[in-house]
């Protein structure tokens, strides 16, 4: 899978390094600039941010891990942003989960949050990359789920039958820890609370915000790219 290298060091280490970035060392050579794609941190809104927290332009995506348009943006837009404006510190990017497919969203959201910040974006990227395979039989699988079960039990059944558990285990995650995340009711309560807060803003996925303001009528990289390019070029905000 050829995309930006998401695996990152802790944000505190990156931020500490930034204080001396670009300052000449004793032999007169400048230190290498900070790569801000390595600064990964959770946000109070429930998302995960990559990049300089003080970036000139702040991009937020409300997305669904089972949304094909979100997967396309992850393939087309994020590699370019990561290699360019996110890495340089001009732009930060934050992903916030927003379920749009009912019970199908539960398992990937809970599992995607069951990882350290440094592994959050590689897992998200992998889920998008394998979305077609994972959801190939989603309708048939959904029909076999016990709808009277708790949301956590529904998520667990879907994680097993759709292949999300297997996906995570193949990437080295511990099965017992994954099952604990799927079974924790606090994860469901968090999804419900965050979705309720975002519902007035999100009309579909992906929904993009720039500096806290929705970007009307833009739901793909082709539409978002010129907006970001214009803002970054002139140093302005919408």
FIGU-276678 format. One record per atom (N, C-alpha, C): atom name; x, y, z. Coordinates in steps of 0.05 Angstrom, whole numbers, plus 5000, padded with zeros to 4 digits. Layout:
<CA,<X,Y,Z>>
...
// end
This chain:
<N,<5017,4976,5000>>
<CA,<5000,5000,5000>>
<C,<5018,5025,5000>>
<N,<5017,5041,4980>>
<CA,<5034,5064,4977>>
<C,<5019,5089,4986>>
<N,<5024,5097,5010>>
<CA,<5012,5122,5020>>
<C,<5032,5135,5038>>
<N,<5024,5158,5052>>
<CA,<5043,5171,5070>>
<C,<5050,5152,5093>>
<N,<5073,5155,5104>>
<CA,<5082,5138,5126>>
<C,<5069,5150,5151>>
<N,<5049,5135,5161>>
<CA,<5034,5145,5184>>
<C,<5048,5139,5211>>
<N,<5062,5117,5212>>
<CA,<5072,5108,5238>>
<C,<5090,5130,5250>>
<N,<5084,5139,5275>>
<CA,<5095,5164,5286>>
<C,<5106,5161,5313>>
<N,<5125,5178,5320>>
<CA,<5134,5180,5348>>
<C,<5114,5196,5364>>
<N,<5116,5196,5390>>
<CA,<5097,5210,5407>>
<C,<5098,5240,5402>>
<N,<5075,5253,5404>>
<CA,<5074,5282,5397>>
<C,<5092,5298,5415>>
<N,<5095,5290,5440>>
<CA,<5111,5306,5458>>
<C,<5140,5307,5448>>
<N,<5150,5285,5437>>
<CA,<5177,5284,5428>>
<C,<5181,5303,5404>>
<N,<5161,5303,5386>>
<CA,<5162,5319,5362>>
<C,<5161,5349,5369>>
<N,<5143,5355,5388>>
<CA,<5140,5383,5396>>
<C,<5166,5393,5410>>
<N,<5178,5375,5425>>
<CA,<5203,5383,5438>>
<C,<5224,5388,5418>>
<N,<5225,5372,5396>>
<CA,<5245,5375,5375>>
<C,<5241,5401,5360>>
<N,<5216,5410,5358>>
<CA,<5211,5434,5342>>
<C,<5223,5459,5353>>
<N,<5230,5459,5379>>
<CA,<5241,5483,5391>>
<C,<5268,5489,5379>>
<N,<5282,5469,5369>>
<CA,<5309,5474,5359>>
<C,<5311,5469,5329>>
<N,<5289,5463,5316>>
<CA,<5289,5457,5287>>
<C,<5298,5482,5272>>
<N,<5317,5478,5253>>
<CA,<5326,5500,5237>>
<C,<5348,5517,5250>>
<N,<5355,5511,5275>>
<CA,<5376,5526,5289>>
<C,<5403,5514,5282>>
<N,<5423,5530,5274>>
<CA,<5449,5519,5267>>
<C,<5462,5503,5290>>
<N,<5474,5481,5284>>
<CA,<5488,5466,5304>>
<C,<5517,5476,5304>>
<N,<5534,5467,5323>>
<CA,<5561,5479,5326>>
<C,<5577,5479,5300>>
<N,<5574,5459,5283>>
<CA,<5591,5458,5258>>
<C,<5579,5476,5236>>
<N,<5557,5490,5242>>
<CA,<5546,5509,5223>>
<C,<5524,5498,5206>>
<N,<5519,5471,5207>>
<CA,<5498,5460,5191>>
<C,<5471,5462,5204>>
<N,<5450,5470,5190>>
<CA,<5423,5472,5203>>
<C,<5412,5444,5208>>
<N,<5398,5442,5230>>
<CA,<5384,5417,5236>>
<C,<5361,5412,5217>>
<N,<5355,5387,5212>>
<CA,<5333,5380,5194>>
<C,<5307,5390,5206>>
<N,<5289,5400,5189>>
<CA,<5263,5410,5198>>
<C,<5246,5387,5209>>
<N,<5228,5394,5227>>
<CA,<5210,5374,5238>>
<C,<5191,5363,5217>>
<N,<5186,5337,5217>>
<CA,<5166,5324,5200>>
<C,<5141,5322,5217>>
<N,<5122,5340,5212>>
<CA,<5098,5342,5229>>
<C,<5078,5319,5224>>
<N,<5083,5301,5204>>
<CA,<5065,5278,5202>>
<C,<5070,5259,5226>>
<N,<5091,5263,5240>>
<CA,<5097,5246,5263>>
<C,<5085,5256,5289>>
<N,<5072,5279,5288>>
<CA,<5058,5290,5312>>
<C,<5029,5281,5312>>
<N,<5023,5261,5327>>
<CA,<4996,5250,5328>>
<C,<4985,5253,5356>>
<N,<4960,5264,5358>>
<CA,<4949,5269,5385>>
<C,<4918,5269,5383>>
<N,<4906,5258,5404>>
<CA,<4876,5259,5406>>
<C,<4867,5287,5411>>
<N,<4842,5293,5403>>
<CA,<4831,5320,5407>>
<C,<4807,5318,5426>>
<N,<4800,5340,5439>>
<CA,<4777,5340,5457>>
<C,<4751,5332,5444>>
<N,<4749,5336,5418>>
<CA,<4724,5330,5403>>
<C,<4722,5300,5397>>
<N,<4742,5284,5404>>
<CA,<4741,5255,5399>>
<C,<4756,5246,5374>>
<N,<4768,5264,5360>>
<CA,<4783,5257,5337>>
<C,<4812,5251,5342>>
<N,<4827,5247,5321>>
<CA,<4856,5244,5323>>
<C,<4869,5263,5302>>
<N,<4888,5279,5312>>
<CA,<4900,5299,5295>>
<C,<4928,5291,5288>>
<N,<4935,5296,5262>>
<CA,<4962,5293,5252>>
<C,<4972,5321,5244>>
<N,<4996,5328,5255>>
<CA,<5007,5353,5246>>
<C,<5011,5373,5268>>
<N,<5020,5396,5260>>
<CA,<5026,5418,5278>>
<C,<5000,5429,5291>>
<N,<4998,5428,5317>>
<CA,<4973,5437,5330>>
<C,<4969,5467,5326>>
<N,<4990,5482,5318>>
<CA,<4988,5510,5313>>
<C,<4990,5516,5283>>
<N,<4983,5497,5267>>
<CA,<4984,5500,5238>>
<C,<4967,5524,5229>>
<N,<4975,5537,5207>>
<CA,<4961,5560,5197>>
<C,<4933,5553,5187>>
<N,<4930,5529,5176>>
<CA,<4904,5519,5167>>
<C,<4898,5492,5180>>
<N,<4874,5490,5191>>
<CA,<4867,5465,5205>>
<C,<4844,5451,5190>>
<N,<4849,5427,5180>>
<CA,<4829,5412,5166>>
<C,<4819,5389,5183>>
<N,<4792,5387,5184>>
<CA,<4779,5365,5199>>
<C,<4762,5350,5179>>
<N,<4763,5324,5180>>
<CA,<4745,5307,5165>>
<C,<4727,5291,5183>>
<N,<4701,5294,5180>>
<CA,<4682,5275,5192>>
<C,<4678,5253,5172>>
<N,<4686,5229,5179>>
<CA,<4685,5207,5160>>
<C,<4675,5181,5173>>
<N,<4667,5163,5156>>
<CA,<4658,5137,5164>>
<C,<4678,5116,5152>>
<N,<4686,5097,5168>>
<CA,<4705,5077,5160>>
<C,<4692,5057,5140>>
<N,<4666,5059,5136>>
<CA,<4653,5042,5116>>
<C,<4643,5058,5092>>
<N,<4652,5083,5090>>
<CA,<4643,5101,5069>>
<C,<4663,5100,5046>>
<N,<4653,5094,5022>>
<CA,<4671,5091,4999>>
<C,<4683,5118,4990>>
<N,<4668,5140,4994>>
<CA,<4679,5166,4987>>
<C,<4702,5174,5006>>
<N,<4699,5166,5032>>
<CA,<4721,5171,5051>>
<C,<4745,5155,5044>>
<N,<4741,5130,5035>>
<CA,<4764,5113,5027>>
<C,<4778,5125,5003>>
<N,<4762,5137,4985>>
<CA,<4774,5149,4961>>
<C,<4791,5174,4968>>
<N,<4781,5190,4987>>
<CA,<4796,5213,4996>>
<C,<4822,5204,5010>>
<N,<4821,5182,5025>>
<CA,<4844,5172,5038>>
<C,<4865,5163,5018>>
<N,<4856,5154,4995>>
<CA,<4875,5144,4974>>
<C,<4885,5167,4957>>
<N,<4868,5187,4952>>
<CA,<4875,5208,4933>>
<C,<4887,5233,4946>>
<N,<4876,5241,4968>>
<CA,<4883,5267,4980>>
<C,<4904,5266,5002>>
<N,<4901,5247,5020>>
<CA,<4919,5247,5043>>
<C,<4948,5243,5037>>
<N,<4955,5225,5018>>
<CA,<4983,5223,5012>>
<C,<4996,5249,5003>>
<N,<4982,5264,4987>>
<CA,<4993,5290,4978>>
<C,<4995,5310,5000>>
<N,<4974,5311,5017>>
<CA,<4974,5330,5040>>
<C,<4996,5322,5059>>
<N,<4999,5296,5065>>
<CA,<5018,5287,5084>>
<C,<5047,5293,5075>>
<N,<5052,5289,5050>>
<CA,<5079,5293,5040>>
<C,<5086,5323,5037>>
<N,<5065,5340,5036>>
<CA,<5070,5368,5032>>
<C,<5063,5385,5056>>
<N,<5039,5396,5057>>
<CA,<5033,5416,5077>>
<C,<5030,5406,5105>>
<N,<5023,5381,5109>>
<CA,<5022,5370,5137>>
<C,<5051,5367,5147>>
<N,<5068,5355,5130>>
<CA,<5096,5351,5138>>
<C,<5110,5377,5145>>
<N,<5104,5398,5130>>
<CA,<5117,5424,5134>>
<C,<5107,5439,5158>>
<N,<5083,5431,5168>>
<CA,<5072,5445,5191>>
<C,<5052,5467,5184>>
<N,<5047,5471,5158>>
<CA,<5028,5491,5149>>
<C,<4999,5482,5153>>
<N,<4994,5456,5152>>
<CA,<4967,5445,5153>>
<C,<4966,5422,5174>>
<N,<4945,5422,5189>>
<CA,<4940,5398,5206>>
<C,<4915,5384,5196>>
<N,<4914,5358,5201>>
<CA,<4891,5342,5192>>
<C,<4881,5326,5215>>
<N,<4854,5326,5219>>
<CA,<4842,5311,5241>>
<C,<4819,5294,5230>>
<N,<4819,5269,5238>>
<CA,<4797,5251,5230>>
<C,<4778,5247,5254>>
<N,<4752,5251,5249>>
<CA,<4732,5245,5269>>
<C,<4712,5225,5258>>
<N,<4708,5204,5273>>
<CA,<4689,5183,5265>>
<C,<4660,5194,5265>>
<N,<4646,5187,5244>>
<CA,<4617,5194,5243>>
<C,<4603,5170,5230>>
<N,<4588,5154,5245>>
<CA,<4575,5130,5233>>
<C,<4552,5138,5215>>
<N,<4551,5125,5192>>
<CA,<4530,5131,5172>>
<C,<4516,5105,5163>>
<N,<4526,5082,5172>>
<CA,<4515,5057,5162>>
<C,<4504,5039,5184>>
<N,<4494,5053,5205>>
<CA,<4481,5038,5227>>
<C,<4501,5020,5241>>
<N,<4494,4994,5245>>
<CA,<4510,4976,5260>>
<C,<4537,4970,5247>>
<N,<4538,4973,5221>>
<CA,<4563,4967,5207>>
<C,<4587,4984,5216>>
<N,<4581,5008,5225>>
<CA,<4603,5026,5234>>
<C,<4614,5018,5261>>
<N,<4599,5003,5277>>
<CA,<4607,5000,5305>>
<C,<4634,4986,5308>>
<N,<4637,4963,5295>>
<CA,<4662,4947,5299>>
<C,<4687,4962,5290>>
<N,<4687,4974,5265>>
<CA,<4712,4988,5257>>
<C,<4718,5012,5274>>
<N,<4697,5026,5284>>
<CA,<4703,5049,5301>>
<C,<4716,5040,5327>>
<N,<4703,5021,5340>>
<CA,<4714,5011,5366>>
<C,<4742,5000,5363>>
<N,<4746,4984,5343>>
<CA,<4773,4972,5339>>
<C,<4793,4994,5331>>
<N,<4785,5013,5314>>
<CA,<4803,5034,5306>>
<C,<4812,5052,5328>>
<N,<4797,5053,5349>>
<CA,<4804,5069,5373>>
<C,<4819,5053,5394>>
<N,<4822,5027,5389>>
<CA,<4834,5009,5408>>
<C,<4864,5007,5403>>
<N,<4876,5029,5396>>
<CA,<4905,5029,5389>>
<C,<4918,5054,5400>>
<N,<4944,5053,5402>>
<CA,<4959,5076,5411>>
<C,<4958,5098,5389>>
<N,<4960,5123,5396>>
<CA,<4959,5144,5376>>
<C,<4978,5140,5352>>
<N,<5002,5129,5357>>
<CA,<5021,5125,5336>>
<C,<5011,5105,5315>>
<N,<4992,5088,5322>>
<CA,<4983,5068,5303>>
<C,<4954,5074,5293>>
<N,<4943,5096,5302>>
<CA,<4916,5103,5294>>
<C,<4913,5106,5264>>
<N,<4930,5122,5252>>
<CA,<4927,5127,5223>>
<C,<4935,5103,5205>>
<N,<4955,5087,5213>>
<CA,<4959,5063,5197>>
<C,<4935,5044,5197>>
<N,<4922,5042,5220>>
<CA,<4898,5025,5222>>
<C,<4876,5036,5205>>
<N,<4871,5062,5207>>
<CA,<4850,5075,5192>>
<C,<4856,5071,5162>>
<N,<4880,5075,5154>>
<CA,<4888,5072,5126>>
<C,<4883,5044,5116>>
<N,<4890,5024,5133>>
<CA,<4887,4996,5126>>
<C,<4857,4989,5123>>
<N,<4840,5000,5141>>
<CA,<4812,4994,5139>>
<C,<4800,5005,5113>>
<N,<4809,5029,5105>>
<CA,<4800,5041,5080>>
<C,<4810,5025,5056>>
<N,<4835,5017,5057>>
<CA,<4847,5002,5035>>
<C,<4834,4975,5030>>
<N,<4824,4963,5051>>
<CA,<4812,4936,5049>>
<C,<4782,4937,5052>>
<N,<4771,4961,5049>>
<CA,<4742,4965,5053>>
<C,<4725,4947,5035>>
<N,<4731,4946,5010>>
<CA,<4715,4929,4991>>
<C,<4714,4900,5000>>
<N,<4737,4890,5008>>
<CA,<4738,4861,5017>>
<C,<4722,4858,5043>>
<N,<4726,4876,5062>>
<CA,<4714,4873,5088>>
<C,<4683,4875,5086>>
<N,<4673,4891,5068>>
<CA,<4645,4896,5066>>
<C,<4631,4881,5043>>
<N,<4646,4863,5031>>
<CA,<4635,4849,5007>>
<C,<4609,4835,5013>>
<N,<4607,4823,5037>>
<CA,<4582,4808,5044>>
<C,<4568,4821,5068>>
<N,<4570,4848,5070>>
<CA,<4560,4862,5093>>
<C,<4530,4858,5097>>
<N,<4515,4860,5076>>
<CA,<4486,4857,5078>>
<C,<4478,4830,5088>>
<N,<4490,4809,5077>>
<CA,<4484,4782,5086>>
<C,<4492,4778,5115>>
<N,<4516,4788,5122>>
<CA,<4525,4785,5150>>
<C,<4507,4800,5169>>
<N,<4499,4824,5162>>
<CA,<4481,4839,5179>>
<C,<4455,4825,5185>>
<N,<4446,4809,5165>>
<CA,<4421,4795,5169>>
<C,<4423,4772,5189>>
<N,<4448,4764,5195>>
<CA,<4452,4742,5214>>
<C,<4457,4752,5242>>
<N,<4458,4778,5246>>
<CA,<4464,4789,5272>>
<C,<4439,4789,5290>>
<N,<4443,4783,5315>>
<CA,<4421,4783,5335>>
<C,<4416,4812,5342>>
<N,<4394,4824,5331>>
<CA,<4388,4852,5336>>
<C,<4379,4858,5364>>
<N,<4373,4837,5379>>
<CA,<4365,4840,5407>>
<C,<4389,4842,5426>>
<N,<4412,4836,5416>>
<CA,<4436,4837,5432>>
<C,<4444,4866,5437>>
<N,<4461,4870,5457>>
<CA,<4471,4896,5463>>
<C,<4488,4907,5440>>
<N,<4491,4933,5438>>
<CA,<4508,4944,5416>>
<C,<4536,4933,5417>>
<N,<4547,4928,5441>>
<CA,<4574,4916,5442>>
<C,<4575,4888,5431>>
<N,<4554,4872,5436>>
<CA,<4553,4845,5426>>
<C,<4550,4846,5395>>
<N,<4534,4865,5386>>
<CA,<4531,4868,5357>>
<C,<4558,4874,5344>>
<N,<4572,4893,5356>>
<CA,<4598,4901,5345>>
<C,<4617,4877,5345>>
<N,<4616,4861,5366>>
<CA,<4634,4838,5368>>
<C,<4628,4817,5346>>
<N,<4602,4812,5342>>
<CA,<4594,4793,5321>>
<C,<4603,4803,5293>>
<N,<4599,4829,5288>>
<CA,<4607,4840,5262>>
<C,<4637,4840,5258>>
<N,<4651,4846,5279>>
<CA,<4681,4846,5277>>
<C,<4691,4819,5270>>
<N,<4679,4798,5280>>
<CA,<4687,4771,5274>>
<C,<4679,4763,5246>>
<N,<4653,4768,5239>>
<CA,<4642,4757,5214>>
<C,<4652,4773,5190>>
<N,<4657,4799,5193>>
<CA,<4666,4815,5170>>
<C,<4696,4814,5166>>
<N,<4710,4805,5186>>
<CA,<4739,4802,5183>>
<C,<4756,4824,5196>>
<N,<4743,4843,5210>>
<CA,<4759,4864,5223>>
<C,<4777,4854,5245>>
<N,<4768,4834,5260>>
<CA,<4785,4823,5281>>
<C,<4810,4809,5268>>
<N,<4805,4795,5247>>
<CA,<4827,4782,5233>>
<C,<4847,4802,5222>>
<N,<4836,4823,5211>>
<CA,<4853,4845,5200>>
<C,<4872,4856,5221>>
<N,<4860,4862,5245>>
<CA,<4876,4873,5266>>
<C,<4897,4853,5277>>
<N,<4888,4829,5280>>
<CA,<4907,4808,5290>>
<C,<4930,4804,5271>>
<N,<4925,4805,5245>>
<CA,<4947,4802,5225>>
<C,<4966,4825,5227>>
<N,<4957,4848,5237>>
<CA,<4975,4871,5240>>
<C,<4988,4870,5268>>
<N,<4985,4849,5283>>
<CA,<5000,4846,5308>>
<C,<4985,4854,5333>>
<N,<4960,4860,5331>>
<CA,<4945,4868,5355>>
<C,<4935,4844,5370>>
<N,<4934,4846,5397>>
<CA,<4927,4824,5414>>
<C,<4897,4820,5414>>
<N,<4889,4795,5409>>
<CA,<4860,4789,5407>>
<C,<4845,4795,5433>>
<N,<4856,4788,5456>>
<CA,<4843,4793,5481>>
<C,<4838,4823,5485>>
<N,<4858,4840,5478>>
<CA,<4854,4869,5481>>
<C,<4833,4879,5462>>
<N,<4832,4868,5438>>
<CA,<4812,4877,5419>>
<C,<4784,4870,5428>>
<N,<4781,4846,5438>>
<CA,<4755,4837,5448>>
<C,<4746,4854,5472>>
<N,<4765,4862,5489>>
<CA,<4759,4880,5511>>
<C,<4748,4907,5501>>
<N,<4760,4917,5480>>
<CA,<4751,4943,5469>>
<C,<4723,4940,5458>>
<N,<4719,4918,5443>>
<CA,<4692,4914,5432>>
<C,<4671,4910,5453>>
<N,<4678,4901,5476>>
<CA,<4659,4894,5497>>
<C,<4654,4917,5517>>
<N,<4670,4938,5515>>
<CA,<4669,4960,5534>>
<C,<4646,4979,5527>>
<N,<4625,4981,5544>>
<CA,<4602,4999,5537>>
<C,<4610,5028,5536>>
<N,<4632,5036,5548>>
<CA,<4640,5064,5547>>
<C,<4646,5072,5518>>
<N,<4656,5053,5502>>
<CA,<4661,5059,5474>>
<C,<4636,5066,5459>>
<N,<4615,5052,5464>>
<CA,<4589,5057,5451>>
<C,<4578,5084,5460>>
<N,<4580,5089,5486>>
<CA,<4570,5115,5496>>
<C,<4585,5138,5484>>
<N,<4611,5135,5480>>
<CA,<4627,5156,5468>>
<C,<4618,5161,5439>>
<N,<4613,5139,5424>>
<CA,<4604,5142,5396>>
<C,<4577,5157,5395>>
<N,<4559,5150,5413>>
<CA,<4532,5163,5413>>
<C,<4535,5192,5420>>
<N,<4551,5199,5440>>
<CA,<4554,5227,5448>>
<C,<4567,5244,5426>>
<N,<4588,5234,5414>>
<CA,<4602,5249,5393>>
<C,<4585,5252,5368>>
<N,<4570,5232,5362>>
<CA,<4552,5233,5339>>
<C,<4530,5254,5343>>
<N,<4519,5254,5367>>
<CA,<4498,5274,5373>>
<C,<4508,5302,5371>>
<N,<4533,5307,5380>>
<CA,<4544,5334,5378>>
<C,<4550,5342,5349>>
<N,<4557,5323,5333>>
<CA,<4565,5329,5305>>
<C,<4542,5330,5286>>
<N,<4519,5319,5294>>
<CA,<4497,5316,5275>>
<C,<4488,5342,5262>>
<N,<4487,5365,5277>>
<CA,<4479,5390,5264>>
<C,<4499,5399,5242>>
<N,<4523,5389,5242>>
<CA,<4544,5398,5223>>
<C,<4545,5379,5200>>
<N,<4544,5353,5205>>
<CA,<4550,5332,5185>>
<C,<4524,5324,5170>>
<N,<4525,5328,5144>>
<CA,<4502,5321,5127>>
<C,<4508,5296,5111>>
<N,<4533,5288,5110>>
<CA,<4541,5264,5096>>
<C,<4571,5261,5100>>
<N,<4582,5238,5092>>
<CA,<4611,5235,5095>>
<C,<4624,5231,5068>>
<N,<4648,5243,5065>>
<CA,<4661,5259,5085>>
<C,<4650,5288,5086>>
<N,<4650,5299,5110>>
<CA,<4645,5328,5113>>
<C,<4671,5341,5122>>
<N,<4679,5362,5108>>
<CA,<4704,5375,5115>>
<C,<4699,5402,5129>>
<N,<4716,5407,5149>>
<CA,<4716,5433,5162>>
<C,<4744,5445,5158>>
<N,<4745,5470,5153>>
<CA,<4770,5485,5153>>
<C,<4769,5507,5174>>
<N,<4786,5505,5193>>
<CA,<4786,5524,5215>>
<C,<4759,5526,5229>>
<N,<4746,5503,5232>>
<CA,<4721,5501,5246>>
<C,<4696,5506,5230>>
<N,<4699,5514,5204>>
<CA,<4676,5520,5188>>
<C,<4672,5499,5166>>
<N,<4648,5489,5163>>
<CA,<4643,5469,5142>>
<C,<4649,5481,5114>>
<N,<4660,5464,5097>>
<CA,<4666,5471,5069>>
<C,<4642,5462,5053>>
<N,<4624,5480,5047>>
<CA,<4598,5473,5034>>
<C,<4603,5462,5006>>
<N,<4588,5440,5001>>
<CA,<4588,5428,4974>>
<C,<4613,5413,4966>>
<N,<4631,5409,4985>>
<CA,<4656,5395,4978>>
<C,<4657,5368,4993>>
<N,<4659,5346,4978>>
<CA,<4659,5320,4991>>
<C,<4680,5301,4979>>
<N,<4699,5313,4964>>
<CA,<4721,5297,4953>>
<C,<4746,5313,4949>>
<N,<4767,5299,4942>>
<CA,<4793,5312,4939>>
<C,<4793,5332,4916>>
<N,<4779,5326,4895>>
<CA,<4779,5344,4872>>
<C,<4767,5372,4880>>
<N,<4747,5372,4897>>
<CA,<4736,5397,4906>>
<C,<4751,5410,4928>>
<N,<4763,5394,4946>>
<CA,<4778,5406,4969>>
<C,<4805,5417,4962>>
<N,<4819,5404,4943>>
<CA,<4846,5412,4936>>
<C,<4849,5441,4929>>
<N,<4832,5452,4911>>
<CA,<4836,5480,4904>>
<C,<4829,5499,4927>>
<N,<4811,5491,4944>>
<CA,<4805,5508,4967>>
<C,<4829,5510,4986>>
<N,<4841,5487,4992>>
<CA,<4864,5487,5009>>
<C,<4888,5501,4996>>
<N,<4892,5496,4971>>
<CA,<4914,5509,4956>>
<C,<4912,5539,4957>>
<N,<4887,5549,4953>>
<CA,<4884,5578,4954>>
<C,<4889,5590,4981>>
<N,<4880,5577,5002>>
<CA,<4884,5587,5029>>
<C,<4914,5586,5036>>
<N,<4927,5564,5030>>
<CA,<4955,5562,5038>>
<C,<4972,5581,5021>>
<N,<4965,5586,4997>>
<CA,<4981,5603,4979>>
<C,<4980,5632,4989>>
<N,<4957,5641,4998>>
<CA,<4955,5669,5005>>
<C,<4956,5674,5035>>
<N,<4958,5652,5050>>
<CA,<4961,5655,5079>>
<C,<4936,5665,5093>>
<N,<4913,5660,5080>>
<CA,<4888,5670,5091>>
<C,<4872,5646,5101>>
<N,<4851,5653,5116>>
<CA,<4832,5633,5126>>
<C,<4804,5640,5117>>
<N,<4787,5620,5114>>
<CA,<4759,5626,5104>>
<C,<4744,5642,5125>>
// end
